[in-house]
């Protein structure tokens, strides 16, 4: 089964990140949350603290079927500034692979 990767950064809108994970897992999809901050501990925009499954730098994305970017202005800005992620997004897009972004996060795809 292919995995869905949901990228996390401090300041994300919790509902836009965690609800996606919850719904997909309930639907039987394998989902992995990935922090781009160098820490598995994430603090959302409403001060909810939770743990990512993995760090970006320790993850092999070759089994992925979908990359998801949740919104939240601070989190979106962090995702957009993280060059390894943006380079991967460009590569995936060029290969015709699936990408998703919520609320403010489509700006990362646009850049």
VMD Tcl script that builds the backbone (N, CA, C; Angstrom):
set m [mol new atoms 333]
animate dup $m
set s [atomselect $m all]
$s set {name element resname resid chain x y z} {
  {N N UNK 1 A 0.847 -1.188 0.000}
  {CA C UNK 1 A 0.000 0.000 0.000}
  {C C UNK 1 A 0.888 1.245 0.000}
  {N N UNK 2 A 0.520 2.231 -0.764}
  {CA C UNK 2 A 1.238 3.499 -0.793}
  {C C UNK 2 A 0.869 4.342 0.414}
  {N N UNK 3 A 1.768 5.218 0.802}
  {CA C UNK 3 A 1.554 6.072 1.961}
  {C C UNK 3 A 1.168 7.484 1.552}
  {N N UNK 4 A 0.438 8.110 2.463}
  {CA C UNK 4 A 0.156 9.527 2.373}
  {C C UNK 4 A 1.066 10.203 3.387}
  {N N UNK 5 A 1.779 11.221 2.957}
  {CA C UNK 5 A 2.649 11.974 3.848}
  {C C UNK 5 A 2.044 13.348 4.092}
  {N N UNK 6 A 1.849 13.680 5.381}
  {CA C UNK 6 A 1.313 14.979 5.787}
  {C C UNK 6 A 2.440 15.728 6.486}
  {N N UNK 7 A 2.778 16.900 5.968}
  {CA C UNK 7 A 3.913 17.664 6.478}
  {C C UNK 7 A 3.462 18.650 7.551}
  {N N UNK 8 A 4.253 18.695 8.627}
  {CA C UNK 8 A 3.895 19.489 9.795}
  {C C UNK 8 A 4.987 20.491 10.138}
  {N N UNK 9 A 4.554 21.655 10.610}
  {CA C UNK 9 A 5.466 22.678 11.117}
  {C C UNK 9 A 4.720 23.465 12.185}
  {N N UNK 10 A 5.456 23.999 13.131}
  {CA C UNK 10 A 4.839 24.814 14.174}
  {C C UNK 10 A 3.990 25.907 13.538}
  {N N UNK 11 A 2.831 26.156 14.127}
  {CA C UNK 11 A 1.931 27.191 13.629}
  {C C UNK 11 A 0.923 26.704 12.612}
  {N N UNK 12 A 0.905 25.391 12.343}
  {CA C UNK 12 A -0.109 24.879 11.413}
  {C C UNK 12 A -1.484 24.959 12.069}
  {N N UNK 13 A -2.494 25.000 11.246}
  {CA C UNK 13 A -3.862 24.906 11.757}
  {C C UNK 13 A -4.107 23.437 12.094}
  {N N UNK 14 A -4.299 23.153 13.358}
  {CA C UNK 14 A -4.425 21.769 13.809}
  {C C UNK 14 A -5.510 21.003 13.053}
  {N N UNK 15 A -6.652 21.633 12.834}
  {CA C UNK 15 A -7.751 20.936 12.169}
  {C C UNK 15 A -7.397 20.584 10.721}
  {N N UNK 16 A -6.558 21.381 10.102}
  {CA C UNK 16 A -6.187 21.139 8.707}
  {C C UNK 16 A -5.141 20.043 8.571}
  {N N UNK 17 A -4.396 19.790 9.614}
  {CA C UNK 17 A -3.416 18.714 9.600}
  {C C UNK 17 A -3.950 17.434 10.195}
  {N N UNK 18 A -4.467 17.538 11.404}
  {CA C UNK 18 A -4.869 16.336 12.130}
  {C C UNK 18 A -6.172 15.734 11.633}
  {N N UNK 19 A -7.091 16.548 11.146}
  {CA C UNK 19 A -8.335 15.996 10.611}
  {C C UNK 19 A -8.063 15.189 9.349}
  {N N UNK 20 A -7.160 15.669 8.526}
  {CA C UNK 20 A -6.779 14.922 7.313}
  {C C UNK 20 A -6.230 13.551 7.712}
  {N N UNK 21 A -5.330 13.534 8.690}
  {CA C UNK 21 A -4.750 12.274 9.160}
  {C C UNK 21 A -5.842 11.352 9.692}
  {N N UNK 22 A -6.723 11.887 10.518}
  {CA C UNK 22 A -7.790 11.094 11.129}
  {C C UNK 22 A -8.710 10.482 10.074}
  {N N UNK 23 A -9.171 11.284 9.150}
  {CA C UNK 23 A -10.110 10.792 8.132}
  {C C UNK 23 A -9.458 9.742 7.248}
  {N N UNK 24 A -8.229 10.007 6.807}
  {CA C UNK 24 A -7.555 9.035 5.942}
  {C C UNK 24 A -7.279 7.720 6.663}
  {N N UNK 25 A -6.877 7.795 7.919}
  {CA C UNK 25 A -6.635 6.560 8.671}
  {C C UNK 25 A -7.935 5.795 8.889}
  {N N UNK 26 A -9.022 6.485 9.157}
  {CA C UNK 26 A -10.319 5.813 9.299}
  {C C UNK 26 A -10.722 5.129 8.002}
  {N N UNK 27 A -10.268 5.690 6.869}
  {CA C UNK 27 A -10.584 5.125 5.553}
  {C C UNK 27 A -9.614 4.000 5.171}
  {N N UNK 28 A -8.709 3.666 6.080}
  {CA C UNK 28 A -7.810 2.552 5.846}
  {C C UNK 28 A -6.517 2.907 5.125}
  {N N UNK 29 A -6.241 4.194 4.972}
  {CA C UNK 29 A -5.009 4.624 4.323}
  {C C UNK 29 A -3.852 4.641 5.322}
  {N N UNK 30 A -2.664 4.340 4.849}
  {CA C UNK 30 A -1.482 4.461 5.683}
  {C C UNK 30 A -0.993 5.907 5.575}
  {N N UNK 31 A -0.948 6.576 6.718}
  {CA C UNK 31 A -0.582 7.987 6.753}
  {C C UNK 31 A 0.605 8.163 7.689}
  {N N UNK 32 A 1.543 8.974 7.263}
  {CA C UNK 32 A 2.717 9.290 8.072}
  {C C UNK 32 A 2.822 10.807 8.190}
  {N N UNK 33 A 2.898 11.311 9.412}
  {CA C UNK 33 A 3.109 12.740 9.611}
  {C C UNK 33 A 4.612 12.997 9.679}
  {N N UNK 34 A 5.028 14.075 9.026}
  {CA C UNK 34 A 6.452 14.369 8.882}
  {C C UNK 34 A 6.727 15.815 9.286}
  {N N UNK 35 A 7.585 15.985 10.264}
  {CA C UNK 35 A 7.998 17.320 10.700}
  {C C UNK 35 A 9.138 17.832 9.834}
  {N N UNK 36 A 9.056 19.098 9.472}
  {CA C UNK 36 A 10.143 19.739 8.728}
  {C C UNK 36 A 10.961 20.660 9.625}
  {N N UNK 37 A 10.726 20.579 10.939}
  {CA C UNK 37 A 11.364 21.531 11.862}
  {C C UNK 37 A 12.608 20.984 12.549}
  {N N UNK 38 A 12.926 19.716 12.350}
  {CA C UNK 38 A 14.047 19.114 13.067}
  {C C UNK 38 A 13.656 18.567 14.421}
  {N N UNK 39 A 12.385 18.710 14.778}
  {CA C UNK 39 A 11.854 18.186 16.038}
  {C C UNK 39 A 10.536 17.481 15.754}
  {N N UNK 40 A 10.293 16.381 16.430}
  {CA C UNK 40 A 9.005 15.698 16.261}
  {C C UNK 40 A 7.879 16.427 16.997}
  {N N UNK 41 A 8.206 17.241 17.965}
  {CA C UNK 41 A 7.197 17.979 18.723}
  {C C UNK 41 A 6.756 19.197 17.924}
  {N N UNK 42 A 5.443 19.272 17.694}
  {CA C UNK 42 A 4.847 20.356 16.909}
  {C C UNK 42 A 3.854 21.101 17.801}
  {N N UNK 43 A 3.864 22.414 17.703}
  {CA C UNK 43 A 2.887 23.244 18.404}
  {C C UNK 43 A 2.038 23.948 17.360}
  {N N UNK 44 A 0.750 23.622 17.360}
  {CA C UNK 44 A -0.157 24.213 16.391}
  {C C UNK 44 A -0.474 25.662 16.689}
  {N N UNK 45 A -1.216 26.281 15.808}
  {CA C UNK 45 A -1.558 27.702 15.936}
  {C C UNK 45 A -2.442 28.001 17.144}
  {N N UNK 46 A -3.075 26.970 17.698}
  {CA C UNK 46 A -3.909 27.140 18.889}
  {C C UNK 46 A -3.278 26.481 20.106}
  {N N UNK 47 A -1.954 26.377 20.061}
  {CA C UNK 47 A -1.141 25.866 21.173}
  {C C UNK 47 A -1.436 24.427 21.562}
  {N N UNK 48 A -1.904 23.626 20.619}
  {CA C UNK 48 A -2.039 22.188 20.837}
  {C C UNK 48 A -0.701 21.570 20.463}
  {N N UNK 49 A -0.138 20.799 21.374}
  {CA C UNK 49 A 1.172 20.192 21.161}
  {C C UNK 49 A 0.977 18.715 20.857}
  {N N UNK 50 A 1.636 18.232 19.801}
  {CA C UNK 50 A 1.538 16.825 19.421}
  {C C UNK 50 A 2.838 16.388 18.777}
  {N N UNK 51 A 2.945 15.109 18.486}
  {CA C UNK 51 A 4.168 14.521 17.950}
  {C C UNK 51 A 3.975 14.075 16.504}
  {N N UNK 52 A 4.935 14.414 15.664}
  {CA C UNK 52 A 4.971 13.887 14.297}
  {C C UNK 52 A 5.510 12.463 14.353}
  {N N UNK 53 A 5.146 11.663 13.352}
  {CA C UNK 53 A 5.657 10.296 13.271}
  {C C UNK 53 A 7.147 10.272 12.964}
  {N N UNK 54 A 7.584 11.199 12.119}
  {CA C UNK 54 A 8.974 11.193 11.650}
  {C C UNK 54 A 9.469 12.602 11.390}
  {N N UNK 55 A 10.786 12.709 11.259}
  {CA C UNK 55 A 11.423 13.922 10.770}
  {C C UNK 55 A 11.636 13.779 9.270}
  {N N UNK 56 A 11.611 14.877 8.550}
  {CA C UNK 56 A 11.787 14.858 7.111}
  {C C UNK 56 A 13.072 14.149 6.726}
  {N N UNK 57 A 14.158 14.505 7.407}
  {CA C UNK 57 A 15.475 13.997 7.017}
  {C C UNK 57 A 15.662 12.508 7.260}
  {N N UNK 58 A 14.761 11.870 7.998}
  {CA C UNK 58 A 14.877 10.430 8.237}
  {C C UNK 58 A 13.833 9.625 7.467}
  {N N UNK 59 A 13.184 10.264 6.495}
  {CA C UNK 59 A 12.074 9.628 5.800}
  {C C UNK 59 A 12.410 9.370 4.335}
  {N N UNK 60 A 12.071 8.170 3.886}
  {CA C UNK 60 A 12.181 7.784 2.483}
  {C C UNK 60 A 10.773 7.888 1.893}
  {N N UNK 61 A 10.585 8.781 0.960}
  {CA C UNK 61 A 9.257 9.057 0.419}
  {C C UNK 61 A 8.925 8.229 -0.823}
  {N N UNK 62 A 9.765 7.269 -1.162}
  {CA C UNK 62 A 9.589 6.525 -2.412}
  {C C UNK 62 A 8.299 5.707 -2.452}
  {N N UNK 63 A 7.722 5.403 -1.284}
  {CA C UNK 63 A 6.474 4.636 -1.246}
  {C C UNK 63 A 5.245 5.538 -1.154}
  {N N UNK 64 A 5.426 6.820 -1.346}
  {CA C UNK 64 A 4.323 7.761 -1.201}
  {C C UNK 64 A 3.403 7.816 -2.404}
  {N N UNK 65 A 2.132 8.072 -2.125}
  {CA C UNK 65 A 1.142 8.246 -3.189}
  {C C UNK 65 A 0.543 9.648 -3.187}
  {N N UNK 66 A 0.719 10.364 -2.072}
  {CA C UNK 66 A 0.141 11.698 -1.936}
  {C C UNK 66 A 0.933 12.470 -0.891}
  {N N UNK 67 A 1.238 13.736 -1.191}
  {CA C UNK 67 A 1.855 14.648 -0.231}
  {C C UNK 67 A 0.826 15.707 0.128}
  {N N UNK 68 A 0.658 15.970 1.434}
  {CA C UNK 68 A -0.352 16.913 1.903}
  {C C UNK 68 A 0.306 18.023 2.715}
  {N N UNK 69 A -0.051 19.264 2.388}
  {CA C UNK 69 A 0.417 20.436 3.114}
  {C C UNK 69 A -0.767 21.087 3.809}
  {N N UNK 70 A -0.830 21.050 5.149}
  {CA C UNK 70 A -1.893 21.763 5.851}
  {C C UNK 70 A -1.572 23.258 5.910}
  {N N UNK 71 A -2.603 24.054 6.141}
  {CA C UNK 71 A -2.426 25.492 6.219}
  {C C UNK 71 A -2.080 25.983 7.607}
  {N N UNK 72 A -2.305 27.253 7.794}
  {CA C UNK 72 A -1.860 27.976 8.982}
  {C C UNK 72 A -0.696 28.831 8.539}
  {N N UNK 73 A -0.792 30.144 8.687}
  {CA C UNK 73 A 0.191 31.038 8.081}
  {C C UNK 73 A 1.617 30.745 8.519}
  {N N UNK 74 A 1.855 30.629 9.815}
  {CA C UNK 74 A 3.220 30.379 10.283}
  {C C UNK 74 A 3.723 29.025 9.775}
  {N N UNK 75 A 2.895 28.009 9.869}
  {CA C UNK 75 A 3.287 26.686 9.392}
  {C C UNK 75 A 3.526 26.672 7.895}
  {N N UNK 76 A 2.661 27.346 7.147}
  {CA C UNK 76 A 2.815 27.429 5.696}
  {C C UNK 76 A 4.127 28.107 5.332}
  {N N UNK 77 A 4.446 29.187 6.013}
  {CA C UNK 77 A 5.700 29.885 5.737}
  {C C UNK 77 A 6.904 28.992 6.000}
  {N N UNK 78 A 6.834 28.197 7.058}
  {CA C UNK 78 A 7.929 27.279 7.372}
  {C C UNK 78 A 8.038 26.198 6.309}
  {N N UNK 79 A 6.909 25.638 5.885}
  {CA C UNK 79 A 6.940 24.628 4.821}
  {C C UNK 79 A 7.542 25.212 3.549}
  {N N UNK 80 A 7.129 26.406 3.184}
  {CA C UNK 80 A 7.606 27.036 1.963}
  {C C UNK 80 A 9.078 27.405 1.997}
  {N N UNK 81 A 9.617 27.625 3.186}
  {CA C UNK 81 A 11.029 27.981 3.332}
  {C C UNK 81 A 11.936 26.759 3.444}
  {N N UNK 82 A 11.344 25.571 3.592}
  {CA C UNK 82 A 12.138 24.357 3.772}
  {C C UNK 82 A 12.479 23.784 2.400}
  {N N UNK 83 A 13.664 24.121 1.908}
  {CA C UNK 83 A 14.081 23.791 0.549}
  {C C UNK 83 A 13.988 22.306 0.200}
  {N N UNK 84 A 14.367 21.365 1.078}
  {CA C UNK 84 A 14.226 19.950 0.692}
  {C C UNK 84 A 12.774 19.574 0.347}
  {N N UNK 85 A 11.816 20.155 1.064}
  {CA C UNK 85 A 10.408 19.880 0.766}
  {C C UNK 85 A 10.008 20.520 -0.555}
  {N N UNK 86 A 10.352 21.784 -0.756}
  {CA C UNK 86 A 9.922 22.457 -1.984}
  {C C UNK 86 A 10.548 21.809 -3.216}
  {N N UNK 87 A 11.784 21.347 -3.101}
  {CA C UNK 87 A 12.406 20.643 -4.226}
  {C C UNK 87 A 11.677 19.329 -4.511}
  {N N UNK 88 A 11.266 18.637 -3.453}
  {CA C UNK 88 A 10.529 17.390 -3.642}
  {C C UNK 88 A 9.163 17.666 -4.280}
  {N N UNK 89 A 8.496 18.729 -3.868}
  {CA C UNK 89 A 7.203 19.083 -4.447}
  {C C UNK 89 A 7.324 19.351 -5.942}
  {N N UNK 90 A 8.362 20.064 -6.346}
  {CA C UNK 90 A 8.585 20.347 -7.763}
  {C C UNK 90 A 8.807 19.043 -8.527}
  {N N UNK 91 A 9.617 18.162 -7.945}
  {CA C UNK 91 A 9.896 16.871 -8.579}
  {C C UNK 91 A 8.630 16.040 -8.728}
  {N N UNK 92 A 7.841 15.959 -7.640}
  {CA C UNK 92 A 6.593 15.182 -7.680}
  {C C UNK 92 A 5.626 15.756 -8.708}
  {N N UNK 93 A 5.515 17.064 -8.732}
  {CA C UNK 93 A 4.611 17.692 -9.683}
  {C C UNK 93 A 5.047 17.375 -11.110}
  {N N UNK 94 A 6.334 17.461 -11.376}
  {CA C UNK 94 A 6.861 17.164 -12.701}
  {C C UNK 94 A 6.613 15.728 -13.123}
  {N N UNK 95 A 6.537 14.828 -12.130}
  {CA C UNK 95 A 6.284 13.413 -12.413}
  {C C UNK 95 A 4.789 13.091 -12.452}
  {N N UNK 96 A 3.949 14.102 -12.261}
  {CA C UNK 96 A 2.504 13.884 -12.296}
  {C C UNK 96 A 1.951 13.201 -11.062}
  {N N UNK 97 A 2.692 13.251 -9.947}
  {CA C UNK 97 A 2.217 12.628 -8.707}
  {C C UNK 97 A 1.269 13.578 -7.971}
  {N N UNK 98 A 0.487 13.000 -7.073}
  {CA C UNK 98 A -0.559 13.768 -6.385}
  {C C UNK 98 A -0.014 14.626 -5.253}
  {N N UNK 99 A -0.510 15.873 -5.223}
  {CA C UNK 99 A -0.191 16.844 -4.189}
  {C C UNK 99 A -1.499 17.444 -3.696}
  {N N UNK 100 A -1.544 17.780 -2.412}
  {CA C UNK 100 A -2.717 18.454 -1.858}
  {C C UNK 100 A -2.254 19.543 -0.905}
  {N N UNK 101 A -3.013 20.628 -0.859}
  {CA C UNK 101 A -2.683 21.731 0.043}
  {C C UNK 101 A -3.977 22.391 0.486}
  {N N UNK 102 A -3.996 22.828 1.740}
  {CA C UNK 102 A -5.209 23.371 2.349}
  {C C UNK 102 A -4.978 24.825 2.765}
  {N N UNK 103 A -5.989 25.653 2.553}
  {CA C UNK 103 A -6.055 27.042 3.019}
  {C C UNK 103 A -4.875 27.866 2.518}
  {N N UNK 104 A -3.922 28.243 3.372}
  {CA C UNK 104 A -2.780 29.063 2.962}
  {C C UNK 104 A -1.715 28.257 2.227}
  {N N UNK 105 A -1.693 26.945 2.405}
  {CA C UNK 105 A -0.608 26.117 1.882}
  {C C UNK 105 A -0.511 26.035 0.351}
  {N N UNK 106 A -1.580 26.236 -0.426}
  {CA C UNK 106 A -1.389 26.258 -1.878}
  {C C UNK 106 A -0.366 27.303 -2.332}
  {N N UNK 107 A -0.119 28.319 -1.504}
  {CA C UNK 107 A 0.897 29.321 -1.854}
  {C C UNK 107 A 2.275 28.679 -1.978}
  {N N UNK 108 A 2.520 27.601 -1.225}
  {CA C UNK 108 A 3.799 26.885 -1.328}
  {C C UNK 108 A 3.896 26.246 -2.710}
  {N N UNK 109 A 2.796 25.690 -3.189}
  {CA C UNK 109 A 2.794 25.076 -4.512}
  {C C UNK 109 A 2.944 26.142 -5.593}
  {N N UNK 110 A 2.359 27.285 -5.375}
  {CA C UNK 110 A 2.432 28.367 -6.351}
  {C C UNK 110 A 3.814 28.952 -6.488}
  {N N UNK 111 A 4.525 28.969 -5.366}
  {CA C UNK 111 A 5.896 29.521 -5.385}
  {C C UNK 111 A 6.818 28.564 -6.106}
}
mol reanalyze $m
mol bondsrecalc $m
mol representation Tube
mol addrep $m
